[in-house]
Amino acid sequence: MKKNIIILVVLLVFVGGGAGAFFVLKVDDSKPVAGAEVEGSGVPVEPEGDPIYLPLDPAFVVNFEHNGSIRYLQLSLQIMSYEQTAVDKVAANMPAVRNALILLFSGQDYDSLNTVEGKENLRKLVLDSINQVVHLTDGSLVNEVFFTGFVMQ
């Protein structure tokens, strides 16, 4: 009899714990998620659909001067957008995109690129540069740029 009561209490604790965890960890689908913006509210929400990636191949290799010596930077990049039209427009304008990025990379400072903040700043500059070059007028845009390779020498 005492054994049955202990088993019942343990079972109730597990059921109660499971129910409590369900309510605490439950995701509220009615709340916006970070990313885009709910119309008129200023609250960001994530765009619908899967992200589409486009590698900017081959890798970029540029040289620049640092303290009187030549330094090299090799970068591999991928862009990400939620809209196929943006990816298609970047692919169609790849020579102009690559030209703008080579000019951007060759103008960078070696010391700033040695820091995480410098790399993050460069990533933002690359994103802005790509969106400027392709002149997306239909509201689509390149959402992210990812460094898939970053070598400084």
Phi and psi in radians as a Rosetta constraint file:
Dihedral C 1 N 2 CA 2 C 2 CIRCULARHARMONIC -1.097 0.35
Dihedral N 2 CA 2 C 2 N 3 CIRCULARHARMONIC -0.639 0.35
Dihedral C 2 N 3 CA 3 C 3 CIRCULARHARMONIC -1.129 0.35
Dihedral N 3 CA 3 C 3 N 4 CIRCULARHARMONIC -0.706 0.35
Dihedral C 3 N 4 CA 4 C 4 CIRCULARHARMONIC -1.138 0.35
Dihedral N 4 CA 4 C 4 N 5 CIRCULARHARMONIC -0.655 0.35
Dihedral C 4 N 5 CA 5 C 5 CIRCULARHARMONIC -1.168 0.35
Dihedral N 5 CA 5 C 5 N 6 CIRCULARHARMONIC -0.731 0.35
Dihedral C 5 N 6 CA 6 C 6 CIRCULARHARMONIC -1.112 0.35
Dihedral N 6 CA 6 C 6 N 7 CIRCULARHARMONIC -0.760 0.35
Dihedral C 6 N 7 CA 7 C 7 CIRCULARHARMONIC -1.088 0.35
Dihedral N 7 CA 7 C 7 N 8 CIRCULARHARMONIC -0.742 0.35
Dihedral C 7 N 8 CA 8 C 8 CIRCULARHARMONIC -1.113 0.35
Dihedral N 8 CA 8 C 8 N 9 CIRCULARHARMONIC -0.748 0.35
Dihedral C 8 N 9 CA 9 C 9 CIRCULARHARMONIC -1.125 0.35
Dihedral N 9 CA 9 C 9 N 10 CIRCULARHARMONIC -0.780 0.35
Dihedral C 9 N 10 CA 10 C 10 CIRCULARHARMONIC -1.081 0.35
Dihedral N 10 CA 10 C 10 N 11 CIRCULARHARMONIC -0.737 0.35
Dihedral C 10 N 11 CA 11 C 11 CIRCULARHARMONIC -1.084 0.35
Dihedral N 11 CA 11 C 11 N 12 CIRCULARHARMONIC -0.754 0.35
Dihedral C 11 N 12 CA 12 C 12 CIRCULARHARMONIC -1.131 0.35
Dihedral N 12 CA 12 C 12 N 13 CIRCULARHARMONIC -0.652 0.35
Dihedral C 12 N 13 CA 13 C 13 CIRCULARHARMONIC -1.108 0.35
Dihedral N 13 CA 13 C 13 N 14 CIRCULARHARMONIC -0.775 0.35
Dihedral C 13 N 14 CA 14 C 14 CIRCULARHARMONIC -1.112 0.35
Dihedral N 14 CA 14 C 14 N 15 CIRCULARHARMONIC -0.771 0.35
Dihedral C 14 N 15 CA 15 C 15 CIRCULARHARMONIC -1.126 0.35
Dihedral N 15 CA 15 C 15 N 16 CIRCULARHARMONIC -0.773 0.35
Dihedral C 15 N 16 CA 16 C 16 CIRCULARHARMONIC -1.113 0.35
Dihedral N 16 CA 16 C 16 N 17 CIRCULARHARMONIC -0.721 0.35
Dihedral C 16 N 17 CA 17 C 17 CIRCULARHARMONIC -1.127 0.35
Dihedral N 17 CA 17 C 17 N 18 CIRCULARHARMONIC -0.705 0.35
Dihedral C 17 N 18 CA 18 C 18 CIRCULARHARMONIC -1.136 0.35
Dihedral N 18 CA 18 C 18 N 19 CIRCULARHARMONIC -0.751 0.35
Dihedral C 18 N 19 CA 19 C 19 CIRCULARHARMONIC -1.140 0.35
Dihedral N 19 CA 19 C 19 N 20 CIRCULARHARMONIC -0.729 0.35
Dihedral C 19 N 20 CA 20 C 20 CIRCULARHARMONIC -1.098 0.35
Dihedral N 20 CA 20 C 20 N 21 CIRCULARHARMONIC -0.761 0.35
Dihedral C 20 N 21 CA 21 C 21 CIRCULARHARMONIC -1.110 0.35
Dihedral N 21 CA 21 C 21 N 22 CIRCULARHARMONIC -0.662 0.35
Dihedral C 21 N 22 CA 22 C 22 CIRCULARHARMONIC -1.050 0.35
Dihedral N 22 CA 22 C 22 N 23 CIRCULARHARMONIC -0.813 0.35
Dihedral C 22 N 23 CA 23 C 23 CIRCULARHARMONIC -1.284 0.35
Dihedral N 23 CA 23 C 23 N 24 CIRCULARHARMONIC -0.583 0.35
Dihedral C 23 N 24 CA 24 C 24 CIRCULARHARMONIC -1.284 0.35
Dihedral N 24 CA 24 C 24 N 25 CIRCULARHARMONIC -0.722 0.35
Dihedral C 24 N 25 CA 25 C 25 CIRCULARHARMONIC -1.632 0.35
Dihedral N 25 CA 25 C 25 N 26 CIRCULARHARMONIC -0.003 0.35
Dihedral C 25 N 26 CA 26 C 26 CIRCULARHARMONIC -1.090 0.35
Dihedral N 26 CA 26 C 26 N 27 CIRCULARHARMONIC 2.316 0.35
Dihedral C 26 N 27 CA 27 C 27 CIRCULARHARMONIC -1.533 0.35
Dihedral N 27 CA 27 C 27 N 28 CIRCULARHARMONIC 2.249 0.35
Dihedral C 27 N 28 CA 28 C 28 CIRCULARHARMONIC -1.559 0.35
Dihedral N 28 CA 28 C 28 N 29 CIRCULARHARMONIC 1.871 0.35
Dihedral C 28 N 29 CA 29 C 29 CIRCULARHARMONIC -1.213 0.35
Dihedral N 29 CA 29 C 29 N 30 CIRCULARHARMONIC -0.284 0.35
Dihedral C 29 N 30 CA 30 C 30 CIRCULARHARMONIC -1.394 0.35
Dihedral N 30 CA 30 C 30 N 31 CIRCULARHARMONIC -0.249 0.35
Dihedral C 30 N 31 CA 31 C 31 CIRCULARHARMONIC -1.484 0.35
Dihedral N 31 CA 31 C 31 N 32 CIRCULARHARMONIC 2.479 0.35
Dihedral C 31 N 32 CA 32 C 32 CIRCULARHARMONIC -1.181 0.35
Dihedral N 32 CA 32 C 32 N 33 CIRCULARHARMONIC 2.668 0.35
Dihedral C 32 N 33 CA 33 C 33 CIRCULARHARMONIC -1.924 0.35
Dihedral N 33 CA 33 C 33 N 34 CIRCULARHARMONIC 2.696 0.35
Dihedral C 33 N 34 CA 34 C 34 CIRCULARHARMONIC -1.080 0.35
Dihedral N 34 CA 34 C 34 N 35 CIRCULARHARMONIC 2.504 0.35
Dihedral C 34 N 35 CA 35 C 35 CIRCULARHARMONIC 2.592 0.35
Dihedral N 35 CA 35 C 35 N 36 CIRCULARHARMONIC -1.701 0.35
Dihedral C 35 N 36 CA 36 C 36 CIRCULARHARMONIC -1.442 0.35
Dihedral N 36 CA 36 C 36 N 37 CIRCULARHARMONIC -2.530 0.35
Dihedral C 36 N 37 CA 37 C 37 CIRCULARHARMONIC -2.502 0.35
Dihedral N 37 CA 37 C 37 N 38 CIRCULARHARMONIC 2.363 0.35
Dihedral C 37 N 38 CA 38 C 38 CIRCULARHARMONIC -1.252 0.35
Dihedral N 38 CA 38 C 38 N 39 CIRCULARHARMONIC 2.378 0.35
Dihedral C 38 N 39 CA 39 C 39 CIRCULARHARMONIC -0.947 0.35
Dihedral N 39 CA 39 C 39 N 40 CIRCULARHARMONIC 2.091 0.35
Dihedral C 39 N 40 CA 40 C 40 CIRCULARHARMONIC 1.349 0.35
Dihedral N 40 CA 40 C 40 N 41 CIRCULARHARMONIC -0.189 0.35
Dihedral C 40 N 41 CA 41 C 41 CIRCULARHARMONIC -1.672 0.35
Dihedral N 41 CA 41 C 41 N 42 CIRCULARHARMONIC -0.356 0.35
Dihedral C 41 N 42 CA 42 C 42 CIRCULARHARMONIC 1.319 0.35
Dihedral N 42 CA 42 C 42 N 43 CIRCULARHARMONIC 0.078 0.35
Dihedral C 42 N 43 CA 43 C 43 CIRCULARHARMONIC -1.595 0.35
Dihedral N 43 CA 43 C 43 N 44 CIRCULARHARMONIC 2.170 0.35
Dihedral C 43 N 44 CA 44 C 44 CIRCULARHARMONIC -1.274 0.35
Dihedral N 44 CA 44 C 44 N 45 CIRCULARHARMONIC 2.493 0.35
Dihedral C 44 N 45 CA 45 C 45 CIRCULARHARMONIC -2.402 0.35
Dihedral N 45 CA 45 C 45 N 46 CIRCULARHARMONIC 2.685 0.35
Dihedral C 45 N 46 CA 46 C 46 CIRCULARHARMONIC -1.347 0.35
Dihedral N 46 CA 46 C 46 N 47 CIRCULARHARMONIC 2.389 0.35
Dihedral C 46 N 47 CA 47 C 47 CIRCULARHARMONIC -1.079 0.35
Dihedral N 47 CA 47 C 47 N 48 CIRCULARHARMONIC 2.679 0.35
Dihedral C 47 N 48 CA 48 C 48 CIRCULARHARMONIC -1.407 0.35
Dihedral N 48 CA 48 C 48 N 49 CIRCULARHARMONIC 2.723 0.35
Dihedral C 48 N 49 CA 49 C 49 CIRCULARHARMONIC 1.663 0.35
Dihedral N 49 CA 49 C 49 N 50 CIRCULARHARMONIC 2.959 0.35
Dihedral C 49 N 50 CA 50 C 50 CIRCULARHARMONIC -1.475 0.35
Dihedral N 50 CA 50 C 50 N 51 CIRCULARHARMONIC 2.600 0.35
Dihedral C 50 N 51 CA 51 C 51 CIRCULARHARMONIC -1.222 0.35
Dihedral N 51 CA 51 C 51 N 52 CIRCULARHARMONIC 2.571 0.35
Dihedral C 51 N 52 CA 52 C 52 CIRCULARHARMONIC -2.010 0.35
Dihedral N 52 CA 52 C 52 N 53 CIRCULARHARMONIC 2.234 0.35
Dihedral C 52 N 53 CA 53 C 53 CIRCULARHARMONIC -1.891 0.35
Dihedral N 53 CA 53 C 53 N 54 CIRCULARHARMONIC 2.535 0.35
Dihedral C 53 N 54 CA 54 C 54 CIRCULARHARMONIC -2.384 0.35
Dihedral N 54 CA 54 C 54 N 55 CIRCULARHARMONIC 2.023 0.35
Dihedral C 54 N 55 CA 55 C 55 CIRCULARHARMONIC -1.300 0.35
Dihedral N 55 CA 55 C 55 N 56 CIRCULARHARMONIC 2.452 0.35
Dihedral C 55 N 56 CA 56 C 56 CIRCULARHARMONIC -1.690 0.35
Dihedral N 56 CA 56 C 56 N 57 CIRCULARHARMONIC 1.418 0.35
Dihedral C 56 N 57 CA 57 C 57 CIRCULARHARMONIC -1.703 0.35
Dihedral N 57 CA 57 C 57 N 58 CIRCULARHARMONIC 2.593 0.35
Dihedral C 57 N 58 CA 58 C 58 CIRCULARHARMONIC -1.338 0.35
Dihedral N 58 CA 58 C 58 N 59 CIRCULARHARMONIC 3.042 0.35
Dihedral C 58 N 59 CA 59 C 59 CIRCULARHARMONIC -1.068 0.35
Dihedral N 59 CA 59 C 59 N 60 CIRCULARHARMONIC 2.604 0.35
Dihedral C 59 N 60 CA 60 C 60 CIRCULARHARMONIC -1.453 0.35
Dihedral N 60 CA 60 C 60 N 61 CIRCULARHARMONIC 2.323 0.35
Dihedral C 60 N 61 CA 61 C 61 CIRCULARHARMONIC -2.261 0.35
Dihedral N 61 CA 61 C 61 N 62 CIRCULARHARMONIC 2.075 0.35
Dihedral C 61 N 62 CA 62 C 62 CIRCULARHARMONIC -2.296 0.35
Dihedral N 62 CA 62 C 62 N 63 CIRCULARHARMONIC 2.739 0.35
Dihedral C 62 N 63 CA 63 C 63 CIRCULARHARMONIC -2.081 0.35
Dihedral N 63 CA 63 C 63 N 64 CIRCULARHARMONIC 2.665 0.35
Dihedral C 63 N 64 CA 64 C 64 CIRCULARHARMONIC -2.676 0.35
Dihedral N 64 CA 64 C 64 N 65 CIRCULARHARMONIC 2.826 0.35
Dihedral C 64 N 65 CA 65 C 65 CIRCULARHARMONIC -1.605 0.35
Dihedral N 65 CA 65 C 65 N 66 CIRCULARHARMONIC 2.449 0.35
Dihedral C 65 N 66 CA 66 C 66 CIRCULARHARMONIC -2.478 0.35
Dihedral N 66 CA 66 C 66 N 67 CIRCULARHARMONIC 2.008 0.35
Dihedral C 66 N 67 CA 67 C 67 CIRCULARHARMONIC 0.932 0.35
Dihedral N 67 CA 67 C 67 N 68 CIRCULARHARMONIC 0.755 0.35
Dihedral C 67 N 68 CA 68 C 68 CIRCULARHARMONIC 1.425 0.35
Dihedral N 68 CA 68 C 68 N 69 CIRCULARHARMONIC -0.007 0.35
Dihedral C 68 N 69 CA 69 C 69 CIRCULARHARMONIC -2.112 0.35
Dihedral N 69 CA 69 C 69 N 70 CIRCULARHARMONIC 2.723 0.35
Dihedral C 69 N 70 CA 70 C 70 CIRCULARHARMONIC -1.468 0.35
Dihedral N 70 CA 70 C 70 N 71 CIRCULARHARMONIC 2.289 0.35
Dihedral C 70 N 71 CA 71 C 71 CIRCULARHARMONIC -2.043 0.35
Dihedral N 71 CA 71 C 71 N 72 CIRCULARHARMONIC 2.719 0.35
Dihedral C 71 N 72 CA 72 C 72 CIRCULARHARMONIC -2.131 0.35
Dihedral N 72 CA 72 C 72 N 73 CIRCULARHARMONIC 2.568 0.35
Dihedral C 72 N 73 CA 73 C 73 CIRCULARHARMONIC -2.290 0.35
Dihedral N 73 CA 73 C 73 N 74 CIRCULARHARMONIC 2.187 0.35
Dihedral C 73 N 74 CA 74 C 74 CIRCULARHARMONIC -2.064 0.35
Dihedral N 74 CA 74 C 74 N 75 CIRCULARHARMONIC 2.176 0.35
Dihedral C 74 N 75 CA 75 C 75 CIRCULARHARMONIC -2.217 0.35
Dihedral N 75 CA 75 C 75 N 76 CIRCULARHARMONIC 2.326 0.35
Dihedral C 75 N 76 CA 76 C 76 CIRCULARHARMONIC -1.945 0.35
Dihedral N 76 CA 76 C 76 N 77 CIRCULARHARMONIC 2.328 0.35
Dihedral C 76 N 77 CA 77 C 77 CIRCULARHARMONIC -2.258 0.35
Dihedral N 77 CA 77 C 77 N 78 CIRCULARHARMONIC 2.685 0.35
Dihedral C 77 N 78 CA 78 C 78 CIRCULARHARMONIC -2.354 0.35
Dihedral N 78 CA 78 C 78 N 79 CIRCULARHARMONIC 2.457 0.35
Dihedral C 78 N 79 CA 79 C 79 CIRCULARHARMONIC -1.782 0.35
Dihedral N 79 CA 79 C 79 N 80 CIRCULARHARMONIC 2.761 0.35
Dihedral C 79 N 80 CA 80 C 80 CIRCULARHARMONIC -2.374 0.35
Dihedral N 80 CA 80 C 80 N 81 CIRCULARHARMONIC 2.351 0.35
Dihedral C 80 N 81 CA 81 C 81 CIRCULARHARMONIC -2.492 0.35
Dihedral N 81 CA 81 C 81 N 82 CIRCULARHARMONIC 2.725 0.35
Dihedral C 81 N 82 CA 82 C 82 CIRCULARHARMONIC -1.603 0.35
Dihedral N 82 CA 82 C 82 N 83 CIRCULARHARMONIC -0.035 0.35
Dihedral C 82 N 83 CA 83 C 83 CIRCULARHARMONIC -2.169 0.35
Dihedral N 83 CA 83 C 83 N 84 CIRCULARHARMONIC 2.217 0.35
Dihedral C 83 N 84 CA 84 C 84 CIRCULARHARMONIC -1.085 0.35
Dihedral N 84 CA 84 C 84 N 85 CIRCULARHARMONIC -0.576 0.35
Dihedral C 84 N 85 CA 85 C 85 CIRCULARHARMONIC -1.081 0.35
Dihedral N 85 CA 85 C 85 N 86 CIRCULARHARMONIC -0.645 0.35
Dihedral C 85 N 86 CA 86 C 86 CIRCULARHARMONIC -1.167 0.35
Dihedral N 86 CA 86 C 86 N 87 CIRCULARHARMONIC -0.760 0.35
Dihedral C 86 N 87 CA 87 C 87 CIRCULARHARMONIC -1.119 0.35
Dihedral N 87 CA 87 C 87 N 88 CIRCULARHARMONIC -0.746 0.35
Dihedral C 87 N 88 CA 88 C 88 CIRCULARHARMONIC -1.096 0.35
Dihedral N 88 CA 88 C 88 N 89 CIRCULARHARMONIC -0.696 0.35
Dihedral C 88 N 89 CA 89 C 89 CIRCULARHARMONIC -1.179 0.35
Dihedral N 89 CA 89 C 89 N 90 CIRCULARHARMONIC -0.676 0.35
Dihedral C 89 N 90 CA 90 C 90 CIRCULARHARMONIC -1.124 0.35
Dihedral N 90 CA 90 C 90 N 91 CIRCULARHARMONIC -0.779 0.35
Dihedral C 90 N 91 CA 91 C 91 CIRCULARHARMONIC -1.084 0.35
Dihedral N 91 CA 91 C 91 N 92 CIRCULARHARMONIC -0.694 0.35
Dihedral C 91 N 92 CA 92 C 92 CIRCULARHARMONIC -1.210 0.35
Dihedral N 92 CA 92 C 92 N 93 CIRCULARHARMONIC -0.470 0.35
Dihedral C 92 N 93 CA 93 C 93 CIRCULARHARMONIC -1.896 0.35
Dihedral N 93 CA 93 C 93 N 94 CIRCULARHARMONIC 0.482 0.35
Dihedral C 93 N 94 CA 94 C 94 CIRCULARHARMONIC -0.988 0.35
Dihedral N 94 CA 94 C 94 N 95 CIRCULARHARMONIC -0.727 0.35
Dihedral C 94 N 95 CA 95 C 95 CIRCULARHARMONIC -1.049 0.35
Dihedral N 95 CA 95 C 95 N 96 CIRCULARHARMONIC -0.732 0.35
Dihedral C 95 N 96 CA 96 C 96 CIRCULARHARMONIC -1.191 0.35
Dihedral N 96 CA 96 C 96 N 97 CIRCULARHARMONIC -0.678 0.35
Dihedral C 96 N 97 CA 97 C 97 CIRCULARHARMONIC -1.110 0.35
Dihedral N 97 CA 97 C 97 N 98 CIRCULARHARMONIC -0.842 0.35
Dihedral C 97 N 98 CA 98 C 98 CIRCULARHARMONIC -1.100 0.35
Dihedral N 98 CA 98 C 98 N 99 CIRCULARHARMONIC -0.697 0.35
Dihedral C 98 N 99 CA 99 C 99 CIRCULARHARMONIC -1.056 0.35
Dihedral N 99 CA 99 C 99 N 100 CIRCULARHARMONIC -0.848 0.35
Dihedral C 99 N 100 CA 100 C 100 CIRCULARHARMONIC -1.063 0.35
Dihedral N 100 CA 100 C 100 N 101 CIRCULARHARMONIC -0.695 0.35
Dihedral C 100 N 101 CA 101 C 101 CIRCULARHARMONIC -1.258 0.35
Dihedral N 101 CA 101 C 101 N 102 CIRCULARHARMONIC -0.652 0.35
Dihedral C 101 N 102 CA 102 C 102 CIRCULARHARMONIC -1.091 0.35
Dihedral N 102 CA 102 C 102 N 103 CIRCULARHARMONIC -0.753 0.35
Dihedral C 102 N 103 CA 103 C 103 CIRCULARHARMONIC -1.113 0.35
Dihedral N 103 CA 103 C 103 N 104 CIRCULARHARMONIC -0.694 0.35
Dihedral C 103 N 104 CA 104 C 104 CIRCULARHARMONIC -1.116 0.35
Dihedral N 104 CA 104 C 104 N 105 CIRCULARHARMONIC -0.827 0.35
Dihedral C 104 N 105 CA 105 C 105 CIRCULARHARMONIC -1.138 0.35
Dihedral N 105 CA 105 C 105 N 106 CIRCULARHARMONIC -0.710 0.35
Dihedral C 105 N 106 CA 106 C 106 CIRCULARHARMONIC -1.231 0.35
Dihedral N 106 CA 106 C 106 N 107 CIRCULARHARMONIC -0.298 0.35
Dihedral C 106 N 107 CA 107 C 107 CIRCULARHARMONIC -1.610 0.35
Dihedral N 107 CA 107 C 107 N 108 CIRCULARHARMONIC 0.127 0.35
Dihedral C 107 N 108 CA 108 C 108 CIRCULARHARMONIC -1.441 0.35
Dihedral N 108 CA 108 C 108 N 109 CIRCULARHARMONIC 2.757 0.35
Dihedral C 108 N 109 CA 109 C 109 CIRCULARHARMONIC -1.668 0.35
Dihedral N 109 CA 109 C 109 N 110 CIRCULARHARMONIC 2.250 0.35
Dihedral C 109 N 110 CA 110 C 110 CIRCULARHARMONIC -1.009 0.35
Dihedral N 110 CA 110 C 110 N 111 CIRCULARHARMONIC -0.778 0.35
Dihedral C 110 N 111 CA 111 C 111 CIRCULARHARMONIC -1.128 0.35
Dihedral N 111 CA 111 C 111 N 112 CIRCULARHARMONIC -0.692 0.35
Dihedral C 111 N 112 CA 112 C 112 CIRCULARHARMONIC -1.224 0.35
Dihedral N 112 CA 112 C 112 N 113 CIRCULARHARMONIC -0.561 0.35
Dihedral C 112 N 113 CA 113 C 113 CIRCULARHARMONIC -1.281 0.35
Dihedral N 113 CA 113 C 113 N 114 CIRCULARHARMONIC -0.207 0.35
Dihedral C 113 N 114 CA 114 C 114 CIRCULARHARMONIC -1.369 0.35
Dihedral N 114 CA 114 C 114 N 115 CIRCULARHARMONIC -0.136 0.35
Dihedral C 114 N 115 CA 115 C 115 CIRCULARHARMONIC -1.866 0.35
Dihedral N 115 CA 115 C 115 N 116 CIRCULARHARMONIC 2.734 0.35
Dihedral C 115 N 116 CA 116 C 116 CIRCULARHARMONIC -1.119 0.35
Dihedral N 116 CA 116 C 116 N 117 CIRCULARHARMONIC -0.701 0.35
Dihedral C 116 N 117 CA 117 C 117 CIRCULARHARMONIC -1.092 0.35
Dihedral N 117 CA 117 C 117 N 118 CIRCULARHARMONIC -0.689 0.35
Dihedral C 117 N 118 CA 118 C 118 CIRCULARHARMONIC -1.125 0.35
Dihedral N 118 CA 118 C 118 N 119 CIRCULARHARMONIC -0.713 0.35
Dihedral C 118 N 119 CA 119 C 119 CIRCULARHARMONIC -1.163 0.35
Dihedral N 119 CA 119 C 119 N 120 CIRCULARHARMONIC -0.719 0.35
Dihedral C 119 N 120 CA 120 C 120 CIRCULARHARMONIC -1.145 0.35
Dihedral N 120 CA 120 C 120 N 121 CIRCULARHARMONIC -0.690 0.35
Dihedral C 120 N 121 CA 121 C 121 CIRCULARHARMONIC -1.104 0.35
Dihedral N 121 CA 121 C 121 N 122 CIRCULARHARMONIC -0.741 0.35
Dihedral C 121 N 122 CA 122 C 122 CIRCULARHARMONIC -1.091 0.35
Dihedral N 122 CA 122 C 122 N 123 CIRCULARHARMONIC -0.705 0.35
Dihedral C 122 N 123 CA 123 C 123 CIRCULARHARMONIC -1.046 0.35
Dihedral N 123 CA 123 C 123 N 124 CIRCULARHARMONIC -0.733 0.35
Dihedral C 123 N 124 CA 124 C 124 CIRCULARHARMONIC -1.170 0.35
Dihedral N 124 CA 124 C 124 N 125 CIRCULARHARMONIC -0.692 0.35
Dihedral C 124 N 125 CA 125 C 125 CIRCULARHARMONIC -1.111 0.35
Dihedral N 125 CA 125 C 125 N 126 CIRCULARHARMONIC -0.689 0.35
Dihedral C 125 N 126 CA 126 C 126 CIRCULARHARMONIC -1.096 0.35
Dihedral N 126 CA 126 C 126 N 127 CIRCULARHARMONIC -0.795 0.35
Dihedral C 126 N 127 CA 127 C 127 CIRCULARHARMONIC -1.043 0.35
Dihedral N 127 CA 127 C 127 N 128 CIRCULARHARMONIC -0.820 0.35
Dihedral C 127 N 128 CA 128 C 128 CIRCULARHARMONIC -1.103 0.35
Dihedral N 128 CA 128 C 128 N 129 CIRCULARHARMONIC -0.727 0.35
Dihedral C 128 N 129 CA 129 C 129 CIRCULARHARMONIC -1.097 0.35
Dihedral N 129 CA 129 C 129 N 130 CIRCULARHARMONIC -0.778 0.35
Dihedral C 129 N 130 CA 130 C 130 CIRCULARHARMONIC -1.104 0.35
Dihedral N 130 CA 130 C 130 N 131 CIRCULARHARMONIC -0.807 0.35
Dihedral C 130 N 131 CA 131 C 131 CIRCULARHARMONIC -1.118 0.35
Dihedral N 131 CA 131 C 131 N 132 CIRCULARHARMONIC -0.553 0.35
Dihedral C 131 N 132 CA 132 C 132 CIRCULARHARMONIC -1.242 0.35
Dihedral N 132 CA 132 C 132 N 133 CIRCULARHARMONIC -0.746 0.35
Dihedral C 132 N 133 CA 133 C 133 CIRCULARHARMONIC -1.130 0.35
Dihedral N 133 CA 133 C 133 N 134 CIRCULARHARMONIC -0.738 0.35
Dihedral C 133 N 134 CA 134 C 134 CIRCULARHARMONIC -1.488 0.35
Dihedral N 134 CA 134 C 134 N 135 CIRCULARHARMONIC -0.139 0.35
Dihedral C 134 N 135 CA 135 C 135 CIRCULARHARMONIC 0.788 0.35
Dihedral N 135 CA 135 C 135 N 136 CIRCULARHARMONIC 1.047 0.35
Dihedral C 135 N 136 CA 136 C 136 CIRCULARHARMONIC -1.269 0.35
Dihedral N 136 CA 136 C 136 N 137 CIRCULARHARMONIC 1.965 0.35
Dihedral C 136 N 137 CA 137 C 137 CIRCULARHARMONIC -1.767 0.35
Dihedral N 137 CA 137 C 137 N 138 CIRCULARHARMONIC -0.152 0.35
Dihedral C 137 N 138 CA 138 C 138 CIRCULARHARMONIC -1.597 0.35
Dihedral N 138 CA 138 C 138 N 139 CIRCULARHARMONIC 0.200 0.35
Dihedral C 138 N 139 CA 139 C 139 CIRCULARHARMONIC 1.566 0.35
Dihedral N 139 CA 139 C 139 N 140 CIRCULARHARMONIC -0.228 0.35
Dihedral C 139 N 140 CA 140 C 140 CIRCULARHARMONIC -1.374 0.35
Dihedral N 140 CA 140 C 140 N 141 CIRCULARHARMONIC 2.731 0.35
Dihedral C 140 N 141 CA 141 C 141 CIRCULARHARMONIC -2.728 0.35
Dihedral N 141 CA 141 C 141 N 142 CIRCULARHARMONIC 2.841 0.35
Dihedral C 141 N 142 CA 142 C 142 CIRCULARHARMONIC -1.392 0.35
Dihedral N 142 CA 142 C 142 N 143 CIRCULARHARMONIC 2.104 0.35
Dihedral C 142 N 143 CA 143 C 143 CIRCULARHARMONIC -1.466 0.35
Dihedral N 143 CA 143 C 143 N 144 CIRCULARHARMONIC -0.636 0.35
Dihedral C 143 N 144 CA 144 C 144 CIRCULARHARMONIC -2.542 0.35
Dihedral N 144 CA 144 C 144 N 145 CIRCULARHARMONIC 2.723 0.35
Dihedral C 144 N 145 CA 145 C 145 CIRCULARHARMONIC -2.212 0.35
Dihedral N 145 CA 145 C 145 N 146 CIRCULARHARMONIC 2.335 0.35
Dihedral C 145 N 146 CA 146 C 146 CIRCULARHARMONIC -2.120 0.35
Dihedral N 146 CA 146 C 146 N 147 CIRCULARHARMONIC 2.324 0.35
Dihedral C 146 N 147 CA 147 C 147 CIRCULARHARMONIC -1.420 0.35
Dihedral N 147 CA 147 C 147 N 148 CIRCULARHARMONIC 2.076 0.35
Dihedral C 147 N 148 CA 148 C 148 CIRCULARHARMONIC -1.789 0.35
Dihedral N 148 CA 148 C 148 N 149 CIRCULARHARMONIC -0.107 0.35
Dihedral C 148 N 149 CA 149 C 149 CIRCULARHARMONIC -2.791 0.35
Dihedral N 149 CA 149 C 149 N 150 CIRCULARHARMONIC 2.381 0.35
Dihedral C 149 N 150 CA 150 C 150 CIRCULARHARMONIC -2.585 0.35
Dihedral N 150 CA 150 C 150 N 151 CIRCULARHARMONIC 1.813 0.35
Dihedral C 150 N 151 CA 151 C 151 CIRCULARHARMONIC -2.184 0.35
Dihedral N 151 CA 151 C 151 N 152 CIRCULARHARMONIC 2.184 0.35
Dihedral C 151 N 152 CA 152 C 152 CIRCULARHARMONIC -2.029 0.35
Dihedral N 152 CA 152 C 152 N 153 CIRCULARHARMONIC 2.429 0.35
